[in-house]
Amino acid sequence: MDEAAEAAEAAPGRGPRTGTAVPVLLSAVLVDAVGSGLYMSVSVIFFTRYLHLGGGQVGIGLSVAGALSFLALVPTGILADRVGPRRMLVAAHLVRAALLLCYPFAADFAVFLLVVSLLAVADRGASPLVQGLFGTAVAKELRVRAMGRARSMQNLGLALGGLAAGAALVPDSDVAYVAVVYANALSFLLAAVLVTGLRGAEGPPGGTGRADHAGHADHSDRAGRTGRVTGTPPSTGRPLPWARRLGVFRDRRFALLTGLNSLVSLHVTVLTAGVPLWVLAHDRLPRAVIAWTLVLNTVVVVLLQVRTTRGVESAADGGRALRRSGVLLAACCAVLALTGAVPGPAAVALVLGAVAFQAFAEMYQQAGAWAISYDLAPEDRRQVYLAFFGLGNAARNTYGPLVVTFLVVRQGAAGWLSLGAVVLVAGAWAARSCSRPSPHEPSRATPRGTPQAPLEETSQALPQETPPLPVKPVSHLPGGTRGTHGTSGTRGARRPPGSREPHDRRPGPRS
């Protein structure tokens, strides 16, 4: 960590609200990831071996769950803006724990469909909630860096959970599978306890605050200078109107960046579907390469994700990070296209080199996505904006396997090059779109319809040492009395600076 980051995190004005918030949040992320990694490795086996569900039933259930989680993401964000991300994240952890406890009794397909759908909704909604909570727990300039640390911890936890799942698969018994499911439920309970203790790190819910046209500028900038918890406008108890809550759907620039980020994030599908399919289609490549690529990606992200967030704070920084990610992913695709024309050992080296490019593309894409979604989201509607931005990732999980499979399996090397061209253009387009100023930055002009501050607030905001205004002499008052406006005209009386005696015939200053 550089000196500026250390100084910001150690700011004396921060207090317990943020002094312990980041370590606690990182601990919760790690616990969650260990349980998830443990469960993901055995979930399909648990469905088929313990619940005795058919492969078609499992596929239908997972597809329905994915669609419902996609539809529920934005409503979850709207609710989180109303009640706060901490409360919603605690609720999501508890719901996931309760549903996992019900899994061993979901042998009926209808019950399985209900449980897996609700679990997917809670899983999908947790990610923007974690990001939103980090946004209120650290200063503005440290948000992306904090998310980088969280992602490193998440990858570490998933790897540790996967290794532990390998030991659970050795007995190949129903008891072991149920124990894994309950261990994941326990991890969610522990994460909920950790997040519950962050009562001071959230502040009042942003969605109940007064509509602030300048968005987050005043609050976040002031917080960034003082080191206090950021991102929560003052609450007046009035909920935002629905037109403002759903304003994200009218934000064309944000929607465009959501789609472009979704395309650049195809690095996920390249690693999990494209590379394995490419290896399986070439007999001279050993099957173990698939596992090696996953290990290489995990190690690189755990060690270097935080470093790639340096200098990435604003939306413009995020756009440049997406452009760099597109270049790196295009290089990955180009190297993979070459592997079909070289001998076995060289092909293995090229595959591993391509995955190294992919890992750096992943890290820069994540840093850019965090910066863009933080910087362009108004503080009073941050959660719904983060949830909307997450729709791109959810959509990628749907179209990504279809696109990559078609390009890799049907088109071969030409397909890799085509995919590289797509992400290259998407990254460059995102950088260009982010080069414009944020629409939520403060403006000198007050737009029509902006709520005005009360008179008392305006008067308190004026400087206390404002000098008295110069008074214009009046040569002829009604009734023929000469003097100065606002004074009695009596000779020798104290007059404001700049005023003149009644006999002074020189013209006064222009008003």
C-alpha positions in Angstrom: 0.0 0.0 0.0 1.4 3.4 -0.9 1.9 6.3 1.6 -1.2 8.2 0.5 -3.4 5.2 1.1 -1.9 4.5 4.4 -2.3 8.1 5.5 -5.9 8.2 4.4 -6.8 5.0 6.2 -5.0 6.2 9.3 -6.8 9.6 9.3 -7.4 10.6 12.9 -10.9 11.9 12.2 -12.2 8.6 11.0 -12.8 6.8 14.2 -14.2 3.3 14.8 -16.7 3.6 12.0 -14.0 3.0 9.4 -11.0 2.1 11.4 -12.3 -1.5 11.8 -14.9 -1.5 9.0 -12.6 -2.6 6.2 -10.9 -5.5 8.0 -14.3 -6.7 9.2 -15.8 -6.5 5.7 -12.7 -8.3 4.2 -13.1 -11.0 6.8 -16.8 -11.4 5.9 -15.9 -11.6 2.2 -13.3 -14.3 2.9 -15.6 -16.4 5.0 -18.4 -16.1 2.4 -15.9 -17.1 -0.4 -14.6 -20.2 1.5 -18.1 -21.5 2.0 -19.0 -20.8 -1.6 -15.9 -22.4 -3.0 -16.6 -25.5 -0.9 -20.2 -25.7 -2.1 -19.7 -24.9 -5.8 -17.4 -27.9 -6.2 -20.0 -30.4 -5.0 -23.4 -28.8 -5.7 -24.2 -30.7 -8.9 -23.1 -34.0 -7.4 -25.4 -33.2 -4.4 -28.3 -32.5 -6.6 -28.0 -35.7 -8.6 -26.6 -38.1 -6.0 -28.4 -37.0 -2.8 -31.6 -35.3 -4.1 -31.8 -37.8 -7.0 -32.7 -35.1 -9.5 -32.2 -35.7 -13.2 -29.7 -33.7 -15.2 -32.5 -32.0 -17.1 -34.3 -31.0 -13.9 -31.1 -29.5 -12.6 -30.5 -27.6 -15.8 -34.1 -26.2 -15.8 -33.9 -25.2 -12.2 -30.6 -23.4 -12.6 -31.9 -21.6 -15.7 -35.1 -20.4 -14.0 -33.1 -19.3 -11.0 -30.7 -17.3 -13.2 -33.6 -15.5 -14.9 -35.3 -14.7 -11.7 -32.1 -13.4 -10.1 -31.6 -11.1 -13.2 -35.1 -9.7 -12.8 -34.8 -9.1 -9.1 -31.5 -7.3 -9.1 -32.7 -3.8 -9.7 -35.6 -4.1 -7.2 -33.1 -5.3 -4.6 -31.0 -2.2 -5.3 -34.1 0.1 -4.9 -34.9 -1.6 -1.5 -31.2 -1.3 -0.4 -31.3 2.4 -1.1 -34.3 2.7 1.2 -33.1 0.6 4.1 -29.3 0.6 3.7 -26.8 -1.9 2.2 -25.8 -3.3 5.6 -29.3 -4.4 6.6 -29.9 -5.8 3.1 -26.6 -7.7 3.1 -27.3 -9.2 6.5 -30.7 -10.3 5.3 -29.2 -11.8 2.2 -26.7 -13.8 4.2 -29.4 -15.1 6.6 -31.7 -16.0 3.7 -29.0 -18.0 2.0 -28.1 -19.8 5.3 -31.8 -20.7 5.8 -32.3 -21.9 2.3 -29.2 -24.1 2.4 -30.4 -25.7 5.6 -33.6 -26.6 3.6 -31.7 -28.1 0.7 -31.4 -31.7 2.0 -35.2 -31.8 2.1 -35.8 -30.4 -1.4 -36.0 -33.8 -3.2 -39.3 -32.8 -4.9 -38.6 -30.8 -8.1 -41.1 -28.0 -7.2 -39.4 -27.5 -3.8 -36.0 -27.6 -5.4 -37.1 -25.0 -8.0 -38.3 -22.7 -5.2 -35.2 -23.1 -3.1 -32.7 -22.7 -5.9 -34.5 -19.7 -7.3 -34.6 -17.8 -3.9 -31.0 -18.7 -3.3 -30.0 -17.3 -6.7 -31.8 -14.0 -6.0 -30.0 -13.6 -2.7 -26.6 -14.6 -4.3 -27.0 -12.2 -7.2 -28.0 -9.3 -5.0 -25.2 -9.7 -2.5 -22.4 -8.5 -4.8 -23.6 -4.9 -5.3 -24.5 -4.8 -1.7 -20.9 -5.6 -0.7 -19.7 -2.9 -3.1 -22.1 -0.4 -1.8 -21.1 -1.1 1.8 -17.4 -0.6 0.9 -18.5 2.7 -0.7 -19.8 4.0 2.6 -17.0 2.5 4.7 -14.0 4.1 3.1 -13.0 7.5 1.7 -13.8 8.2 -2.0 -10.3 7.9 -3.2 -9.9 4.4 -1.5 -13.0 2.7 -2.8 -11.5 1.0 -5.8 -8.5 0.0 -3.9 -10.7 -1.5 -1.1 -12.7 -3.5 -3.7 -9.4 -4.8 -5.1 -8.5 -6.1 -1.7 -11.9 -7.7 -1.4 -11.6 -9.4 -4.8 -8.2 -10.8 -3.8 -9.7 -12.2 -0.6 -12.6 -13.6 -2.6 -10.3 -15.5 -5.0 -8.3 -16.8 -2.1 -11.4 -18.0 -0.3 -12.8 -19.7 -3.4 -9.4 -21.5 -3.9 -9.3 -22.6 -0.3 -12.9 -23.8 -0.4 -12.2 -25.8 -3.6 -9.3 -27.5 -2.0 -11.3 -28.5 1.0 -14.1 -29.8 -1.3 -11.6 -32.2 -2.8 -11.2 -33.9 0.5 -15.0 -34.0 0.9 -15.3 -35.8 -2.4 -13.0 -38.7 -1.4 -15.5 -40.5 0.8 -18.2 -40.1 -1.9 -20.9 -40.4 0.8 -24.2 -38.7 1.4 -23.0 -37.5 4.8 -20.1 -35.7 3.3 -22.3 -33.9 0.7 -24.8 -32.8 3.4 -21.9 -31.6 5.6 -20.6 -29.5 2.7 -24.0 -27.8 2.3 -24.3 -27.1 6.0 -20.7 -25.8 6.1 -21.7 -23.3 3.5 -24.7 -22.3 5.5 -22.5 -21.8 8.5 -20.2 -19.5 6.5 -23.2 -17.3 5.7 -24.2 -17.1 9.3 -20.7 -16.1 10.3 -20.6 -13.5 7.5 -24.0 -12.1 8.7 -22.6 -11.8 12.3 -19.6 -9.9 11.0 -21.6 -7.5 8.9 -24.1 -6.9 11.7 -21.3 -5.4 13.8 -20.8 -2.6 11.3 -23.6 -0.5 12.6 -21.6 2.7 12.4 -20.2 2.1 9.0 -23.4 2.6 7.0 -24.9 5.9 8.1 -28.5 6.7 7.3 -30.0 5.2 4.2 -29.3 7.3 1.2 -32.7 6.7 -0.5 -34.5 8.7 2.2 -32.5 11.8 1.8 -33.4 15.0 0.1 -33.1 15.1 -3.6 -29.7 16.6 -4.3 -29.0 17.5 -7.9 -25.3 17.6 -7.4 -25.4 14.0 -6.5 -22.5 12.9 -4.4 -20.1 15.7 -5.1 -20.5 17.7 -1.9 -20.8 14.8 0.5 -18.1 12.5 -1.0 -15.6 15.3 -1.6 -16.0 16.6 2.0 -15.7 13.1 3.4 -12.6 12.4 1.3 -10.9 15.4 2.8 -11.8 14.7 6.4 -11.5 11.0 6.3 -15.0 10.3 7.6 -17.5 7.8 6.3 -18.5 8.9 2.8 -21.4 8.8 0.5 -24.5 9.4 2.6 -26.5 12.6 2.1 -28.4 14.1 5.0 -31.7 12.3 5.5 -34.9 14.3 5.8 -37.2 11.3 6.2 -38.8 11.8 2.8 -38.4 8.8 0.4 -37.3 9.7 -3.1 -40.0 9.7 -5.8 -40.2 6.7 -8.0 -39.3 8.7 -11.0 -35.9 9.4 -9.5 -35.5 5.9 -8.1 -35.9 4.5 -11.6 -34.0 7.3 -13.3 -31.1 4.8 -14.0 -33.2 3.4 -16.8 -33.1 6.8 -18.5 -29.4 7.3 -18.0 -28.2 6.4 -21.5 -24.6 6.9 -20.8 -24.6 4.6 -17.8 -26.6 2.0 -19.7 -24.1 2.1 -22.6 -21.2 1.7 -20.2 -23.0 -1.2 -18.5 -23.2 -3.0 -21.9 -19.6 -2.2 -22.9 -18.3 -3.4 -19.5 -20.3 -6.6 -20.0 -18.5 -7.3 -23.3 -15.1 -6.6 -21.9 -15.9 -8.9 -19.0 -16.1 -11.9 -21.4 -12.7 -12.8 -20.0 -14.7 -14.8 -17.4 -16.3 -16.9 -20.1 -13.0 -17.2 -22.0 -11.4 -18.8 -18.9 -14.2 -21.0 -17.8 -15.6 -22.1 -21.2 -13.4 -21.0 -24.1 -10.1 -22.4 -22.9 -11.4 -25.7 -21.7 -13.3 -26.3 -25.0 -10.2 -25.3 -27.0 -8.0 -27.7 -25.0 -10.5 -30.6 -25.4 -10.7 -29.9 -29.2 -6.9 -30.4 -29.6 -5.6 -33.9 -28.7 -2.0 -32.7 -28.4 -2.9 -30.5 -25.4 -3.0 -32.5 -22.1 -6.3 -32.2 -20.2 -4.4 -31.1 -17.1 -3.8 -27.8 -18.8 -7.4 -26.8 -17.9 -6.6 -27.1 -14.2 -3.3 -25.3 -14.6 -5.0 -22.3 -16.2 -7.4 -22.0 -13.3 -4.6 -22.1 -10.8 -2.5 -19.6 -12.7 -5.4 -17.2 -12.9 -6.2 -17.5 -9.2 -2.6 -16.9 -8.1 -2.2 -13.8 -10.4 -5.4 -12.2 -9.3 -4.8 -12.8 -5.6 -1.3 -11.3 -5.7 -1.8 -8.4 -8.2 -5.4 -7.3 -8.1 -4.7 -4.5 -5.6 -1.7 -3.2 -7.5 -3.8 -2.9 -10.7 -6.2 -0.5 -8.9 -3.5 2.2 -8.4 -4.5 5.4 -10.0 -8.0 4.2 -10.9 -10.4 6.4 -9.0 -12.7 8.4 -11.4 -14.9 7.3 -14.3 -12.2 8.6 -16.7 -9.6 6.3 -15.0 -12.1 3.5 -15.2 -12.6 4.0 -18.9 -8.9 3.8 -19.5 -8.7 0.6 -17.4 -11.4 -0.9 -19.6 -9.5 0.0 -22.7 -6.4 -1.6 -21.3 -8.4 -4.7 -20.4 -9.7 -4.9 -24.0 -6.2 -4.7 -25.4 -5.0 -7.5 -23.1 -8.0 -9.7 -23.8 -7.5 -9.2 -27.5 -3.9 -10.3 -27.1 -5.1 -13.4 -25.2 -7.4 -14.3 -28.0 -4.7 -13.8 -30.6 -2.2 -16.1 -28.7 -4.9 -18.8 -28.3 -5.5 -18.6 -32.1 -1.9 -19.5 -32.6 -1.9 -22.6 -30.4 -3.6 -24.7 -33.1 -0.6 -24.4 -35.4 2.3 -25.2 -33.1 3.6 -28.5 -31.6 2.3 -29.7 -28.2 4.9 -28.3 -25.7 4.8 -24.9 -27.5 1.0 -25.0 -27.5 0.9 -25.6 -23.8 3.3 -22.6 -23.2 1.1 -20.4 -25.4 -2.1 -21.4 -23.6 -0.5 -20.5 -20.3 0.8 -17.2 -21.7 -2.7 -16.4 -23.0 -4.2 -17.1 -19.6 -1.7 -14.7 -18.1 -2.9 -12.0 -20.5 -6.5 -13.0 -19.5 -5.7 -12.6 -15.8 -4.4 -9.0 -16.3 -7.4 -8.2 -18.5 -9.7 -9.5 -15.7 -8.0 -7.3 -13.1 -8.0 -4.1 -15.1 -11.6 -4.7 -16.1 -12.7 -5.1 -12.5 -10.8 -2.0 -11.4 -12.4 0.0 -14.3 -15.9 -1.3 -13.5 -15.6 -0.3 -9.8 -14.4 3.2 -10.7 -17.1 3.8 -13.3 -20.0 2.4 -11.2 -18.9 4.4 -8.1 -18.2 7.7 -9.9 -21.3 7.8 -12.0 -23.8 6.7 -9.4 -25.6 9.4 -7.4 -25.1 9.0 -3.7 -28.8 8.9 -2.9 -29.4 6.2 -5.5 -26.1 4.3 -5.3 -27.4 0.9 -4.8 -29.9 0.9 -7.6 -27.1 2.1 -9.9 -24.7 -0.6 -8.7 -27.5 -3.2 -9.2 -28.2 -1.9 -12.7 -24.5 -2.1 -13.5 -24.5 -5.7 -12.3 -27.1 -6.6 -14.9 -24.2 -6.6 -17.4 -22.5 -9.4 -15.6 -25.7 -11.3 -15.2 -26.4 -11.0 -18.9 -22.8 -12.1 -19.8 -23.4 -15.3 -17.9 -26.3 -16.0 -20.3 -24.9 -14.9 -23.7 -21.2 -15.5 -22.9 -21.2 -19.3 -23.2 -23.2 -19.2 -26.4 -21.0 -16.6 -28.1 -17.7 -18.1 -27.0 -18.8 -21.7 -27.7 -20.0 -20.7 -31.2 -16.8 -18.8 -32.0 -14.4 -21.3 -30.6 -16.0 -24.6 -31.6 -17.4 -23.5 -35.0 -14.8 -20.9 -36.2 -11.6 -21.9 -34.6 -8.7 -19.4 -34.9 -10.8 -17.0 -36.8 -13.4 -17.1 -34.0 -10.7 -16.1 -31.4 -9.6 -13.2 -33.6 -13.2 -12.0 -34.0 -13.8 -12.2 -30.3 -10.6 -10.2 -29.7 -11.7 -7.5 -32.1 -15.1 -7.2 -30.3 -13.6 -6.6 -26.9 -10.9 -4.3 -28.3 -13.6 -2.0 -29.8 -15.7 -2.2 -26.6 -12.8 -1.2 -24.4 -11.9 1.8 -26.6 -15.6 2.9 -26.8 -15.9 2.7 -23.0 -12.8 4.9 -22.6 -14.2 7.5 -25.0 -17.5 7.5 -23.3 -15.9 8.0 -19.9 -13.8 10.9 -21.0 -16.8 13.2 -20.6 -17.4 14.8 -17.2 -19.7 13.0 -14.8 -23.3 14.3 -15.0 -23.4 14.3 -11.1 -20.4 16.6 -10.7 -21.3 20.0 -9.0 -22.4 22.8 -11.3 -22.3 26.5 -10.8 -25.7 27.0 -12.4 -28.8 25.7 -10.5 -31.0 23.9 -12.9 -34.7 24.6 -13.1 -36.7 22.5 -10.7 -33.8 22.0 -8.2 -35.1 22.3 -4.6 -33.8 25.4 -3.0 -32.3 25.4 0.5 -34.4 27.0 3.3 -33.8 30.7 4.1 -32.3 29.7 7.5 -29.7 27.4 5.9 -28.8 30.0 3.3 -28.2 32.7 5.9 -26.1 30.4 8.0 -24.0 29.5 5.0 -23.0 33.1 4.3 -19.5 34.2 5.6 -19.8 35.8 9.0 -17.2 38.5 8.3 -18.9 40.0 5.2 -18.0 43.7 5.1 -21.0 46.2 5.1 -22.2 47.1 1.6 -21.4 50.6 0.4 -24.3 53.0 0.8 -25.3 55.3 -2.1 -25.7 58.9 -1.2 -29.1 60.4 -2.0 -29.1 64.0 -2.9 -32.8 64.7 -2.8 -35.1 62.8 -0.5 -38.9 63.3 -0.4 -39.7 66.3 1.7 -36.5 68.2 0.7 -34.3 66.6 3.3 -30.7 66.0 2.2 -28.6 63.2 3.6 -27.6 59.6 3.1 -30.2 56.8 2.6 -30.6 55.0 5.8 -29.1 57.7 8.0 -30.6 60.7 9.8 -28.4 63.2 8.0 -27.3 64.7 11.3 -23.8 66.2 11.1 -21.3 64.3 13.1 -23.2 61.1 13.2 -21.3 57.8 12.4 -21.7 56.8 8.8 -20.8 53.6 6.9 -17.4 53.6 5.1 -17.6 55.3 1.8 -20.4 57.6 2.7 -20.0 61.4 2.4 -21.0 64.5 4.3 -24.3 66.2 3.2 -22.4 69.2 1.7 -20.2 66.9 -0.5 -21.6 67.6 -4.0 -19.4 65.0 -5.8 -21.3 62.2 -7.4 -21.5 59.0 -5.4 -20.3 55.6 -6.6 -22.4 53.7 -9.1 -24.6 51.0 -7.8 
